[in-house]
Amino acid sequence: MLGSLPSDLSPVGKERFLVGTLKVLQNLTYCGPDEIALMSRMAQGLGVSGAHMKGILLDAGVPVQ
């Protein structure tokens, strides 16, 4: 549940939130299919496109199919 984040954050804020969340996941675990799916659901909940989320993952060095 993202609460009011989708309406409270600007597009840049949404991206920063996702990048920060991804960094935490990378420090805690290997970013496999489950983590990528979680990030994708979060992006969708924030109104961030799948292509944008894919770019965030690729920029972070996470292999995406």
PDBQT receptor file of N, H, CA, C and O in Angstrom, charges set to zero:
ATOM      1  N   MET A   1       0.838  -1.181   0.000  1.00  0.00    +0.000 N 
ATOM      2  CA  MET A   1       0.000   0.000   0.000  1.00  0.00    +0.000 C 
ATOM      3  C   MET A   1       0.883   1.243   0.000  1.00  0.00    +0.000 C 
ATOM      4  O   MET A   1       1.754   1.414   0.853  1.00  0.00    +0.000 OA
ATOM      5  N   LEU A   2       0.639   2.072  -0.946  1.00  0.00    +0.000 N 
ATOM      6  H   LEU A   2      -0.069   1.933  -1.639  1.00  0.00    +0.000 HD
ATOM      7  CA  LEU A   2       1.445   3.275  -1.090  1.00  0.00    +0.000 C 
ATOM      8  C   LEU A   2       0.781   4.505  -0.494  1.00  0.00    +0.000 C 
ATOM      9  O   LEU A   2       1.349   5.597  -0.524  1.00  0.00    +0.000 OA
ATOM     10  N   GLY A   3      -0.413   4.336   0.042  1.00  0.00    +0.000 N 
ATOM     11  H   GLY A   3      -0.875   3.449   0.066  1.00  0.00    +0.000 HD
ATOM     12  CA  GLY A   3      -1.095   5.446   0.682  1.00  0.00    +0.000 C 
ATOM     13  C   GLY A   3      -1.302   6.606  -0.261  1.00  0.00    +0.000 C 
ATOM     14  O   GLY A   3      -1.799   6.436  -1.374  1.00  0.00    +0.000 OA
ATOM     15  N   SER A   4      -0.920   7.789   0.189  1.00  0.00    +0.000 N 
ATOM     16  H   SER A   4      -0.517   7.927   1.094  1.00  0.00    +0.000 HD
ATOM     17  CA  SER A   4      -1.122   8.998  -0.610  1.00  0.00    +0.000 C 
ATOM     18  C   SER A   4       0.081   9.337  -1.492  1.00  0.00    +0.000 C 
ATOM     19  O   SER A   4       0.085  10.377  -2.151  1.00  0.00    +0.000 OA
ATOM     20  N   LEU A   5       1.088   8.481  -1.514  1.00  0.00    +0.000 N 
ATOM     21  H   LEU A   5       1.084   7.636  -0.979  1.00  0.00    +0.000 HD
ATOM     22  CA  LEU A   5       2.290   8.774  -2.313  1.00  0.00    +0.000 C 
ATOM     23  C   LEU A   5       1.988   9.078  -3.777  1.00  0.00    +0.000 C 
ATOM     24  O   LEU A   5       2.563  10.021  -4.320  1.00  0.00    +0.000 OA
ATOM     25  N   PRO A   6       1.111   8.322  -4.442  1.00  0.00    +0.000 N 
ATOM     26  CA  PRO A   6       0.871   8.623  -5.859  1.00  0.00    +0.000 C 
ATOM     27  C   PRO A   6       0.404  10.055  -6.102  1.00  0.00    +0.000 C 
ATOM     28  O   PRO A   6       0.760  10.658  -7.114  1.00  0.00    +0.000 OA
ATOM     29  N   SER A   7      -0.379  10.596  -5.196  1.00  0.00    +0.000 N 
ATOM     30  H   SER A   7      -0.669  10.106  -4.373  1.00  0.00    +0.000 HD
ATOM     31  CA  SER A   7      -0.855  11.969  -5.392  1.00  0.00    +0.000 C 
ATOM     32  C   SER A   7       0.068  13.001  -4.766  1.00  0.00    +0.000 C 
ATOM     33  O   SER A   7       0.042  14.166  -5.161  1.00  0.00    +0.000 OA
ATOM     34  N   ASP A   8       0.886  12.599  -3.794  1.00  0.00    +0.000 N 
ATOM     35  H   ASP A   8       0.908  11.652  -3.472  1.00  0.00    +0.000 HD
ATOM     36  CA  ASP A   8       1.764  13.544  -3.103  1.00  0.00    +0.000 C 
ATOM     37  C   ASP A   8       3.088  13.785  -3.813  1.00  0.00    +0.000 C 
ATOM     38  O   ASP A   8       3.675  14.859  -3.682  1.00  0.00    +0.000 OA
ATOM     39  N   LEU A   9       3.566  12.792  -4.566  1.00  0.00    +0.000 N 
ATOM     40  H   LEU A   9       3.089  11.919  -4.672  1.00  0.00    +0.000 HD
ATOM     41  CA  LEU A   9       4.886  12.905  -5.186  1.00  0.00    +0.000 C 
ATOM     42  C   LEU A   9       4.788  13.421  -6.615  1.00  0.00    +0.000 C 
ATOM     43  O   LEU A   9       3.853  13.111  -7.352  1.00  0.00    +0.000 OA
ATOM     44  N   SER A  10       5.781  14.215  -6.977  1.00  0.00    +0.000 N 
ATOM     45  H   SER A  10       6.541  14.468  -6.379  1.00  0.00    +0.000 HD
ATOM     46  CA  SER A  10       5.910  14.652  -8.370  1.00  0.00    +0.000 C 
ATOM     47  C   SER A  10       6.469  13.481  -9.175  1.00  0.00    +0.000 C 
ATOM     48  O   SER A  10       6.903  12.488  -8.591  1.00  0.00    +0.000 OA
ATOM     49  N   PRO A  11       6.467  13.579 -10.498  1.00  0.00    +0.000 N 
ATOM     50  CA  PRO A  11       7.093  12.513 -11.291  1.00  0.00    +0.000 C 
ATOM     51  C   PRO A  11       8.550  12.250 -10.893  1.00  0.00    +0.000 C 
ATOM     52  O   PRO A  11       8.976  11.096 -10.841  1.00  0.00    +0.000 OA
ATOM     53  N   VAL A  12       9.303  13.295 -10.618  1.00  0.00    +0.000 N 
ATOM     54  H   VAL A  12       8.957  14.232 -10.660  1.00  0.00    +0.000 HD
ATOM     55  CA  VAL A  12      10.696  13.117 -10.189  1.00  0.00    +0.000 C 
ATOM     56  C   VAL A  12      10.743  12.445  -8.823  1.00  0.00    +0.000 C 
ATOM     57  O   VAL A  12      11.592  11.587  -8.580  1.00  0.00    +0.000 OA
ATOM     58  N   GLY A  13       9.838  12.828  -7.936  1.00  0.00    +0.000 N 
ATOM     59  H   GLY A  13       9.148  13.524  -8.133  1.00  0.00    +0.000 HD
ATOM     60  CA  GLY A  13       9.775  12.210  -6.612  1.00  0.00    +0.000 C 
ATOM     61  C   GLY A  13       9.437  10.733  -6.684  1.00  0.00    +0.000 C 
ATOM     62  O   GLY A  13       9.984   9.928  -5.931  1.00  0.00    +0.000 OA
ATOM     63  N   LYS A  14       8.537  10.377  -7.588  1.00  0.00    +0.000 N 
ATOM     64  H   LYS A  14       8.092  11.031  -8.200  1.00  0.00    +0.000 HD
ATOM     65  CA  LYS A  14       8.181   8.971  -7.770  1.00  0.00    +0.000 C 
ATOM     66  C   LYS A  14       9.385   8.172  -8.227  1.00  0.00    +0.000 C 
ATOM     67  O   LYS A  14       9.633   7.074  -7.729  1.00  0.00    +0.000 OA
ATOM     68  N   GLU A  15      10.134   8.722  -9.176  1.00  0.00    +0.000 N 
ATOM     69  H   GLU A  15       9.932   9.614  -9.580  1.00  0.00    +0.000 HD
ATOM     70  CA  GLU A  15      11.331   8.026  -9.654  1.00  0.00    +0.000 C 
ATOM     71  C   GLU A  15      12.350   7.891  -8.532  1.00  0.00    +0.000 C 
ATOM     72  O   GLU A  15      12.931   6.822  -8.349  1.00  0.00    +0.000 OA
ATOM     73  N   ARG A  16      12.568   8.954  -7.788  1.00  0.00    +0.000 N 
ATOM     74  H   ARG A  16      12.096   9.823  -7.937  1.00  0.00    +0.000 HD
ATOM     75  CA  ARG A  16      13.529   8.895  -6.672  1.00  0.00    +0.000 C 
ATOM     76  C   ARG A  16      13.107   7.873  -5.634  1.00  0.00    +0.000 C 
ATOM     77  O   ARG A  16      13.946   7.156  -5.089  1.00  0.00    +0.000 OA
ATOM     78  N   PHE A  17      11.814   7.801  -5.357  1.00  0.00    +0.000 N 
ATOM     79  H   PHE A  17      11.133   8.383  -5.800  1.00  0.00    +0.000 HD
ATOM     80  CA  PHE A  17      11.302   6.812  -4.413  1.00  0.00    +0.000 C 
ATOM     81  C   PHE A  17      11.615   5.402  -4.901  1.00  0.00    +0.000 C 
ATOM     82  O   PHE A  17      12.084   4.565  -4.130  1.00  0.00    +0.000 OA
ATOM     83  N   LEU A  18      11.356   5.138  -6.179  1.00  0.00    +0.000 N 
ATOM     84  H   LEU A  18      10.974   5.818  -6.806  1.00  0.00    +0.000 HD
ATOM     85  CA  LEU A  18      11.611   3.811  -6.739  1.00  0.00    +0.000 C 
ATOM     86  C   LEU A  18      13.101   3.491  -6.758  1.00  0.00    +0.000 C 
ATOM     87  O   LEU A  18      13.495   2.366  -6.449  1.00  0.00    +0.000 OA
ATOM     88  N   VAL A  19      13.926   4.458  -7.113  1.00  0.00    +0.000 N 
ATOM     89  H   VAL A  19      13.607   5.372  -7.364  1.00  0.00    +0.000 HD
ATOM     90  CA  VAL A  19      15.381   4.244  -7.127  1.00  0.00    +0.000 C 
ATOM     91  C   VAL A  19      15.874   3.933  -5.709  1.00  0.00    +0.000 C 
ATOM     92  O   VAL A  19      16.677   3.021  -5.511  1.00  0.00    +0.000 OA
ATOM     93  N   GLY A  20      15.387   4.697  -4.727  1.00  0.00    +0.000 N 
ATOM     94  H   GLY A  20      14.734   5.438  -4.888  1.00  0.00    +0.000 HD
ATOM     95  CA  GLY A  20      15.783   4.457  -3.339  1.00  0.00    +0.000 C 
ATOM     96  C   GLY A  20      15.337   3.089  -2.848  1.00  0.00    +0.000 C 
ATOM     97  O   GLY A  20      16.097   2.387  -2.180  1.00  0.00    +0.000 OA
ATOM     98  N   THR A  21      14.125   2.714  -3.171  1.00  0.00    +0.000 N 
ATOM     99  H   THR A  21      13.508   3.284  -3.714  1.00  0.00    +0.000 HD
ATOM    100  CA  THR A  21      13.608   1.401  -2.784  1.00  0.00    +0.000 C 
ATOM    101  C   THR A  21      14.433   0.291  -3.423  1.00  0.00    +0.000 C 
ATOM    102  O   THR A  21      14.742  -0.710  -2.777  1.00  0.00    +0.000 OA
ATOM    103  N   LEU A  22      14.784   0.469  -4.677  1.00  0.00    +0.000 N 
ATOM    104  H   LEU A  22      14.533   1.283  -5.202  1.00  0.00    +0.000 HD
ATOM    105  CA  LEU A  22      15.603  -0.528  -5.371  1.00  0.00    +0.000 C 
ATOM    106  C   LEU A  22      16.974  -0.652  -4.725  1.00  0.00    +0.000 C 
ATOM    107  O   LEU A  22      17.491  -1.761  -4.593  1.00  0.00    +0.000 OA
ATOM    108  N   LYS A  23      17.564   0.449  -4.324  1.00  0.00    +0.000 N 
ATOM    109  H   LYS A  23      17.144   1.349  -4.431  1.00  0.00    +0.000 HD
ATOM    110  CA  LYS A  23      18.871   0.401  -3.650  1.00  0.00    +0.000 C 
ATOM    111  C   LYS A  23      18.786  -0.378  -2.348  1.00  0.00    +0.000 C 
ATOM    112  O   LYS A  23      19.685  -1.158  -2.031  1.00  0.00    +0.000 OA
ATOM    113  N   VAL A  24      17.719  -0.177  -1.593  1.00  0.00    +0.000 N 
ATOM    114  H   VAL A  24      16.989   0.456  -1.850  1.00  0.00    +0.000 HD
ATOM    115  CA  VAL A  24      17.533  -0.933  -0.349  1.00  0.00    +0.000 C 
ATOM    116  C   VAL A  24      17.427  -2.418  -0.667  1.00  0.00    +0.000 C 
ATOM    117  O   VAL A  24      18.083  -3.238  -0.025  1.00  0.00    +0.000 OA
ATOM    118  N   LEU A  25      16.602  -2.773  -1.656  1.00  0.00    +0.000 N 
ATOM    119  H   LEU A  25      16.068  -2.107  -2.178  1.00  0.00    +0.000 HD
ATOM    120  CA  LEU A  25      16.462  -4.187  -2.036  1.00  0.00    +0.000 C 
ATOM    121  C   LEU A  25      17.799  -4.786  -2.461  1.00  0.00    +0.000 C 
ATOM    122  O   LEU A  25      18.116  -5.920  -2.100  1.00  0.00    +0.000 OA
ATOM    123  N   GLN A  26      18.580  -4.030  -3.224  1.00  0.00    +0.000 N 
ATOM    124  H   GLN A  26      18.322  -3.109  -3.517  1.00  0.00    +0.000 HD
ATOM    125  CA  GLN A  26      19.874  -4.545  -3.680  1.00  0.00    +0.000 C 
ATOM    126  C   GLN A  26      20.820  -4.776  -2.511  1.00  0.00    +0.000 C 
ATOM    127  O   GLN A  26      21.647  -5.686  -2.556  1.00  0.00    +0.000 OA
ATOM    128  N   ASN A  27      20.709  -3.966  -1.469  1.00  0.00    +0.000 N 
ATOM    129  H   ASN A  27      20.037  -3.227  -1.432  1.00  0.00    +0.000 HD
ATOM    130  CA  ASN A  27      21.568  -4.152  -0.297  1.00  0.00    +0.000 C 
ATOM    131  C   ASN A  27      21.108  -5.314   0.579  1.00  0.00    +0.000 C 
ATOM    132  O   ASN A  27      21.906  -5.903   1.308  1.00  0.00    +0.000 OA
ATOM    133  N   LEU A  28      19.836  -5.637   0.504  1.00  0.00    +0.000 N 
ATOM    134  H   LEU A  28      19.188  -5.159  -0.088  1.00  0.00    +0.000 HD
ATOM    135  CA  LEU A  28      19.292  -6.700   1.348  1.00  0.00    +0.000 C 
ATOM    136  C   LEU A  28      19.295  -8.068   0.695  1.00  0.00    +0.000 C 
ATOM    137  O   LEU A  28      19.409  -9.087   1.377  1.00  0.00    +0.000 OA
ATOM    138  N   THR A  29      19.169  -8.095  -0.626  1.00  0.00    +0.000 N 
ATOM    139  H   THR A  29      19.077  -7.267  -1.180  1.00  0.00    +0.000 HD
ATOM    140  CA  THR A  29      18.984  -9.378  -1.302  1.00  0.00    +0.000 C 
ATOM    141  C   THR A  29      19.388  -9.263  -2.764  1.00  0.00    +0.000 C 
ATOM    142  O   THR A  29      19.618  -8.168  -3.276  1.00  0.00    +0.000 OA
ATOM    143  N   TYR A  30      19.467 -10.387  -3.410  1.00  0.00    +0.000 N 
ATOM    144  H   TYR A  30      19.280 -11.277  -2.994  1.00  0.00    +0.000 HD
ATOM    145  CA  TYR A  30      19.644 -10.426  -4.854  1.00  0.00    +0.000 C 
ATOM    146  C   TYR A  30      18.325 -10.007  -5.483  1.00  0.00    +0.000 C 
ATOM    147  O   TYR A  30      17.272 -10.498  -5.077  1.00  0.00    +0.000 OA
ATOM    148  N   CYS A  31      18.355  -9.137  -6.436  1.00  0.00    +0.000 N 
ATOM    149  H   CYS A  31      19.211  -8.738  -6.766  1.00  0.00    +0.000 HD
ATOM    150  CA  CYS A  31      17.128  -8.679  -7.098  1.00  0.00    +0.000 C 
ATOM    151  C   CYS A  31      16.736  -9.666  -8.186  1.00  0.00    +0.000 C 
ATOM    152  O   CYS A  31      17.109  -9.523  -9.351  1.00  0.00    +0.000 OA
ATOM    153  N   GLY A  32      15.983 -10.660  -7.779  1.00  0.00    +0.000 N 
ATOM    154  H   GLY A  32      15.680 -10.777  -6.833  1.00  0.00    +0.000 HD
ATOM    155  CA  GLY A  32      15.505 -11.672  -8.703  1.00  0.00    +0.000 C 
ATOM    156  C   GLY A  32      14.098 -11.362  -9.177  1.00  0.00    +0.000 C 
ATOM    157  O   GLY A  32      13.618 -10.238  -9.031  1.00  0.00    +0.000 OA
ATOM    158  N   PRO A  33      13.444 -12.354  -9.743  1.00  0.00    +0.000 N 
ATOM    159  CA  PRO A  33      12.107 -12.149 -10.298  1.00  0.00    +0.000 C 
ATOM    160  C   PRO A  33      11.084 -11.628  -9.291  1.00  0.00    +0.000 C 
ATOM    161  O   PRO A  33      10.242 -10.799  -9.636  1.00  0.00    +0.000 OA
ATOM    162  N   ASP A  34      11.150 -12.108  -8.051  1.00  0.00    +0.000 N 
ATOM    163  H   ASP A  34      11.834 -12.781  -7.770  1.00  0.00    +0.000 HD
ATOM    164  CA  ASP A  34      10.186 -11.645  -7.049  1.00  0.00    +0.000 C 
ATOM    165  C   ASP A  34      10.365 -10.165  -6.733  1.00  0.00    +0.000 C 
ATOM    166  O   ASP A  34       9.390  -9.425  -6.605  1.00  0.00    +0.000 OA
ATOM    167  N   GLU A  35      11.610  -9.743  -6.609  1.00  0.00    +0.000 N 
ATOM    168  H   GLU A  35      12.403 -10.343  -6.713  1.00  0.00    +0.000 HD
ATOM    169  CA  GLU A  35      11.891  -8.344  -6.300  1.00  0.00    +0.000 C 
ATOM    170  C   GLU A  35      11.552  -7.434  -7.478  1.00  0.00    +0.000 C 
ATOM    171  O   GLU A  35      11.050  -6.325  -7.295  1.00  0.00    +0.000 OA
ATOM    172  N   ILE A  36      11.830  -7.914  -8.682  1.00  0.00    +0.000 N 
ATOM    173  H   ILE A  36      12.238  -8.815  -8.831  1.00  0.00    +0.000 HD
ATOM    174  CA  ILE A  36      11.492  -7.140  -9.876  1.00  0.00    +0.000 C 
ATOM    175  C   ILE A  36       9.971  -6.997  -9.992  1.00  0.00    +0.000 C 
ATOM    176  O   ILE A  36       9.468  -5.934 -10.353  1.00  0.00    +0.000 OA
ATOM    177  N   ALA A  37       9.249  -8.071  -9.683  1.00  0.00    +0.000 N 
ATOM    178  H   ALA A  37       9.658  -8.935  -9.389  1.00  0.00    +0.000 HD
ATOM    179  CA  ALA A  37       7.787  -8.012  -9.713  1.00  0.00    +0.000 C 
ATOM    180  C   ALA A  37       7.262  -7.032  -8.671  1.00  0.00    +0.000 C 
ATOM    181  O   ALA A  37       6.324  -6.282  -8.941  1.00  0.00    +0.000 OA
ATOM    182  N   LEU A  38       7.853  -7.034  -7.497  1.00  0.00    +0.000 N 
ATOM    183  H   LEU A  38       8.614  -7.643  -7.278  1.00  0.00    +0.000 HD
ATOM    184  CA  LEU A  38       7.462  -6.091  -6.451  1.00  0.00    +0.000 C 
ATOM    185  C   LEU A  38       7.688  -4.656  -6.918  1.00  0.00    +0.000 C 
ATOM    186  O   LEU A  38       6.814  -3.804  -6.759  1.00  0.00    +0.000 OA
ATOM    187  N   MET A  39       8.853  -4.393  -7.491  1.00  0.00    +0.000 N 
ATOM    188  H   MET A  39       9.563  -5.085  -7.620  1.00  0.00    +0.000 HD
ATOM    189  CA  MET A  39       9.160  -3.048  -7.978  1.00  0.00    +0.000 C 
ATOM    190  C   MET A  39       8.185  -2.643  -9.087  1.00  0.00    +0.000 C 
ATOM    191  O   MET A  39       7.761  -1.489  -9.149  1.00  0.00    +0.000 OA
ATOM    192  N   SER A  40       7.838  -3.565  -9.939  1.00  0.00    +0.000 N 
ATOM    193  H   SER A  40       8.182  -4.503  -9.889  1.00  0.00    +0.000 HD
ATOM    194  CA  SER A  40       6.898  -3.278 -11.023  1.00  0.00    +0.000 C 
ATOM    195  C   SER A  40       5.520  -2.940 -10.480  1.00  0.00    +0.000 C 
ATOM    196  O   SER A  40       4.861  -2.030 -10.983  1.00  0.00    +0.000 OA
ATOM    197  N   ARG A  41       5.078  -3.665  -9.456  1.00  0.00    +0.000 N 
ATOM    198  H   ARG A  41       5.614  -4.404  -9.047  1.00  0.00    +0.000 HD
ATOM    199  CA  ARG A  41       3.776  -3.370  -8.839  1.00  0.00    +0.000 C 
ATOM    200  C   ARG A  41       3.803  -2.008  -8.165  1.00  0.00    +0.000 C 
ATOM    201  O   ARG A  41       2.827  -1.260  -8.231  1.00  0.00    +0.000 OA
ATOM    202  N   MET A  42       4.912  -1.685  -7.518  1.00  0.00    +0.000 N 
ATOM    203  H   MET A  42       5.704  -2.293  -7.465  1.00  0.00    +0.000 HD
ATOM    204  CA  MET A  42       5.028  -0.372  -6.878  1.00  0.00    +0.000 C 
ATOM    205  C   MET A  42       4.993   0.730  -7.933  1.00  0.00    +0.000 C 
ATOM    206  O   MET A  42       4.320   1.745  -7.753  1.00  0.00    +0.000 OA
ATOM    207  N   ALA A  43       5.710   0.532  -9.022  1.00  0.00    +0.000 N 
ATOM    208  H   ALA A  43       6.256  -0.292  -9.168  1.00  0.00    +0.000 HD
ATOM    209  CA  ALA A  43       5.722   1.530 -10.093  1.00  0.00    +0.000 C 
ATOM    210  C   ALA A  43       4.324   1.725 -10.654  1.00  0.00    +0.000 C 
ATOM    211  O   ALA A  43       3.890   2.854 -10.885  1.00  0.00    +0.000 OA
ATOM    212  N   GLN A  44       3.625   0.623 -10.872  1.00  0.00    +0.000 N 
ATOM    213  H   GLN A  44       3.978  -0.294 -10.684  1.00  0.00    +0.000 HD
ATOM    214  CA  GLN A  44       2.263   0.710 -11.400  1.00  0.00    +0.000 C 
ATOM    215  C   GLN A  44       1.368   1.469 -10.427  1.00  0.00    +0.000 C 
ATOM    216  O   GLN A  44       0.559   2.296 -10.847  1.00  0.00    +0.000 OA
ATOM    217  N   GLY A  45       1.504   1.198  -9.148  1.00  0.00    +0.000 N 
ATOM    218  H   GLY A  45       2.161   0.526  -8.807  1.00  0.00    +0.000 HD
ATOM    219  CA  GLY A  45       0.716   1.895  -8.134  1.00  0.00    +0.000 C 
ATOM    220  C   GLY A  45       1.005   3.389  -8.078  1.00  0.00    +0.000 C 
ATOM    221  O   GLY A  45       0.139   4.189  -7.725  1.00  0.00    +0.000 OA
ATOM    222  N   LEU A  46       2.234   3.752  -8.432  1.00  0.00    +0.000 N 
ATOM    223  H   LEU A  46       2.937   3.101  -8.718  1.00  0.00    +0.000 HD
ATOM    224  CA  LEU A  46       2.619   5.167  -8.447  1.00  0.00    +0.000 C 
ATOM    225  C   LEU A  46       2.261   5.844  -9.767  1.00  0.00    +0.000 C 
ATOM    226  O   LEU A  46       2.353   7.065  -9.890  1.00  0.00    +0.000 OA
ATOM    227  N   GLY A  47       1.855   5.049 -10.746  1.00  0.00    +0.000 N 
ATOM    228  H   GLY A  47       1.781   4.057 -10.646  1.00  0.00    +0.000 HD
ATOM    229  CA  GLY A  47       1.541   5.617 -12.054  1.00  0.00    +0.000 C 
ATOM    230  C   GLY A  47       2.760   5.798 -12.940  1.00  0.00    +0.000 C 
ATOM    231  O   GLY A  47       2.747   6.607 -13.868  1.00  0.00    +0.000 OA
ATOM    232  N   VAL A  48       3.828   5.033 -12.650  1.00  0.00    +0.000 N 
ATOM    233  H   VAL A  48       3.838   4.376 -11.897  1.00  0.00    +0.000 HD
ATOM    234  CA  VAL A  48       5.055   5.076 -13.447  1.00  0.00    +0.000 C 
ATOM    235  C   VAL A  48       4.943   3.977 -14.503  1.00  0.00    +0.000 C 
ATOM    236  O   VAL A  48       4.576   2.846 -14.185  1.00  0.00    +0.000 OA
ATOM    237  N   SER A  49       5.252   4.302 -15.741  1.00  0.00    +0.000 N 
ATOM    238  H   SER A  49       5.550   5.221 -16.000  1.00  0.00    +0.000 HD
ATOM    239  CA  SER A  49       5.099   3.325 -16.827  1.00  0.00    +0.000 C 
ATOM    240  C   SER A  49       6.067   2.149 -16.677  1.00  0.00    +0.000 C 
ATOM    241  O   SER A  49       7.105   2.247 -16.023  1.00  0.00    +0.000 OA
ATOM    242  N   GLY A  50       5.694   1.052 -17.297  1.00  0.00    +0.000 N 
ATOM    243  H   GLY A  50       4.851   0.972 -17.829  1.00  0.00    +0.000 HD
ATOM    244  CA  GLY A  50       6.558  -0.121 -17.293  1.00  0.00    +0.000 C 
ATOM    245  C   GLY A  50       7.895   0.146 -17.958  1.00  0.00    +0.000 C 
ATOM    246  O   GLY A  50       8.929  -0.349 -17.510  1.00  0.00    +0.000 OA
ATOM    247  N   ALA A  51       7.874   0.930 -19.029  1.00  0.00    +0.000 N 
ATOM    248  H   ALA A  51       7.034   1.333 -19.393  1.00  0.00    +0.000 HD
ATOM    249  CA  ALA A  51       9.120   1.264 -19.726  1.00  0.00    +0.000 C 
ATOM    250  C   ALA A  51      10.037   2.104 -18.835  1.00  0.00    +0.000 C 
ATOM    251  O   ALA A  51      11.252   1.908 -18.822  1.00  0.00    +0.000 OA
ATOM    252  N   HIS A  52       9.452   3.024 -18.103  1.00  0.00    +0.000 N 
ATOM    253  H   HIS A  52       8.464   3.183 -18.113  1.00  0.00    +0.000 HD
ATOM    254  CA  HIS A  52      10.238   3.858 -17.190  1.00  0.00    +0.000 C 
ATOM    255  C   HIS A  52      10.846   2.987 -16.086  1.00  0.00    +0.000 C 
ATOM    256  O   HIS A  52      12.018   3.142 -15.746  1.00  0.00    +0.000 OA
ATOM    257  N   MET A  53      10.047   2.076 -15.531  1.00  0.00    +0.000 N 
ATOM    258  H   MET A  53       9.095   1.950 -15.808  1.00  0.00    +0.000 HD
ATOM    259  CA  MET A  53      10.549   1.181 -14.488  1.00  0.00    +0.000 C 
ATOM    260  C   MET A  53      11.654   0.295 -15.030  1.00  0.00    +0.000 C 
ATOM    261  O   MET A  53      12.640   0.041 -14.338  1.00  0.00    +0.000 OA
ATOM    262  N   LYS A  54      11.506  -0.175 -16.250  1.00  0.00    +0.000 N 
ATOM    263  H   LYS A  54      10.705   0.031 -16.813  1.00  0.00    +0.000 HD
ATOM    264  CA  LYS A  54      12.556  -0.990 -16.867  1.00  0.00    +0.000 C 
ATOM    265  C   LYS A  54      13.846  -0.195 -16.971  1.00  0.00    +0.000 C 
ATOM    266  O   LYS A  54      14.926  -0.730 -16.721  1.00  0.00    +0.000 OA
ATOM    267  N   GLY A  55      13.747   1.068 -17.334  1.00  0.00    +0.000 N 
ATOM    268  H   GLY A  55      12.870   1.503 -17.537  1.00  0.00    +0.000 HD
ATOM    269  CA  GLY A  55      14.925   1.926 -17.401  1.00  0.00    +0.000 C 
ATOM    270  C   GLY A  55      15.579   2.104 -16.048  1.00  0.00    +0.000 C 
ATOM    271  O   GLY A  55      16.805   2.105 -15.946  1.00  0.00    +0.000 OA
ATOM    272  N   ILE A  56      14.771   2.254 -15.005  1.00  0.00    +0.000 N 
ATOM    273  H   ILE A  56      13.775   2.254 -15.089  1.00  0.00    +0.000 HD
ATOM    274  CA  ILE A  56      15.314   2.382 -13.646  1.00  0.00    +0.000 C 
ATOM    275  C   ILE A  56      16.073   1.112 -13.267  1.00  0.00    +0.000 C 
ATOM    276  O   ILE A  56      17.171   1.181 -12.714  1.00  0.00    +0.000 OA
ATOM    277  N   LEU A  57      15.489  -0.037 -13.565  1.00  0.00    +0.000 N 
ATOM    278  H   LEU A  57      14.597  -0.093 -14.015  1.00  0.00    +0.000 HD
ATOM    279  CA  LEU A  57      16.146  -1.308 -13.257  1.00  0.00    +0.000 C 
ATOM    280  C   LEU A  57      17.456  -1.456 -14.031  1.00  0.00    +0.000 C 
ATOM    281  O   LEU A  57      18.476  -1.854 -13.469  1.00  0.00    +0.000 OA
ATOM    282  N   LEU A  58      17.420  -1.137 -15.304  1.00  0.00    +0.000 N 
ATOM    283  H   LEU A  58      16.591  -0.813 -15.761  1.00  0.00    +0.000 HD
ATOM    284  CA  LEU A  58      18.633  -1.257 -16.127  1.00  0.00    +0.000 C 
ATOM    285  C   LEU A  58      19.719  -0.299 -15.657  1.00  0.00    +0.000 C 
ATOM    286  O   LEU A  58      20.894  -0.664 -15.619  1.00  0.00    +0.000 OA
ATOM    287  N   ASP A  59      19.336   0.926 -15.297  1.00  0.00    +0.000 N 
ATOM    288  H   ASP A  59      18.381   1.223 -15.327  1.00  0.00    +0.000 HD
ATOM    289  CA  ASP A  59      20.321   1.888 -14.784  1.00  0.00    +0.000 C 
ATOM    290  C   ASP A  59      20.981   1.395 -13.504  1.00  0.00    +0.000 C 
ATOM    291  O   ASP A  59      22.135   1.723 -13.230  1.00  0.00    +0.000 OA
ATOM    292  N   ALA A  60      20.245   0.602 -12.716  1.00  0.00    +0.000 N 
ATOM    293  H   ALA A  60      19.307   0.336 -12.939  1.00  0.00    +0.000 HD
ATOM    294  CA  ALA A  60      20.767   0.066 -11.474  1.00  0.00    +0.000 C 
ATOM    295  C   ALA A  60      21.548  -1.229 -11.681  1.00  0.00    +0.000 C 
ATOM    296  O   ALA A  60      22.078  -1.794 -10.724  1.00  0.00    +0.000 OA
ATOM    297  N   GLY A  61      21.620  -1.701 -12.928  1.00  0.00    +0.000 N 
ATOM    298  H   GLY A  61      21.190  -1.242 -13.705  1.00  0.00    +0.000 HD
ATOM    299  CA  GLY A  61      22.363  -2.916 -13.208  1.00  0.00    +0.000 C 
ATOM    300  C   GLY A  61      21.596  -4.191 -12.959  1.00  0.00    +0.000 C 
ATOM    301  O   GLY A  61      22.189  -5.265 -12.855  1.00  0.00    +0.000 OA
ATOM    302  N   VAL A  62      20.264  -4.083 -12.862  1.00  0.00    +0.000 N 
ATOM    303  H   VAL A  62      19.784  -3.210 -12.946  1.00  0.00    +0.000 HD
ATOM    304  CA  VAL A  62      19.426  -5.260 -12.652  1.00  0.00    +0.000 C 
ATOM    305  C   VAL A  62      19.046  -5.818 -14.015  1.00  0.00    +0.000 C 
ATOM    306  O   VAL A  62      18.430  -5.111 -14.812  1.00  0.00    +0.000 OA
ATOM    307  N   PRO A  63      19.392  -7.057 -14.301  1.00  0.00    +0.000 N 
ATOM    308  CA  PRO A  63      19.039  -7.644 -15.602  1.00  0.00    +0.000 C 
ATOM    309  C   PRO A  63      17.527  -7.800 -15.745  1.00  0.00    +0.000 C 
ATOM    310  O   PRO A  63      16.860  -8.362 -14.875  1.00  0.00    +0.000 OA
ATOM    311  N   VAL A  64      17.009  -7.302 -16.840  1.00  0.00    +0.000 N 
ATOM    312  H   VAL A  64      17.551  -6.846 -17.547  1.00  0.00    +0.000 HD
ATOM    313  CA  VAL A  64      15.571  -7.338 -17.099  1.00  0.00    +0.000 C 
ATOM    314  C   VAL A  64      15.337  -8.040 -18.425  1.00  0.00    +0.000 C 
ATOM    315  O   VAL A  64      16.080  -7.836 -19.385  1.00  0.00    +0.000 OA
ATOM    316  N   GLN A  65      14.303  -8.868 -18.473  1.00  0.00    +0.000 N 
ATOM    317  H   GLN A  65      13.700  -9.034 -17.693  1.00  0.00    +0.000 HD
ATOM    318  CA  GLN A  65      13.972  -9.568 -19.708  1.00  0.00    +0.000 C 
ATOM    319  C   GLN A  65      12.916  -8.829 -20.457  1.00  0.00    +0.000 C 
ATOM    320  O   GLN A  65      12.501  -9.266 -21.531  1.00  0.00    +0.000 OA
TER     321      GLN A  65
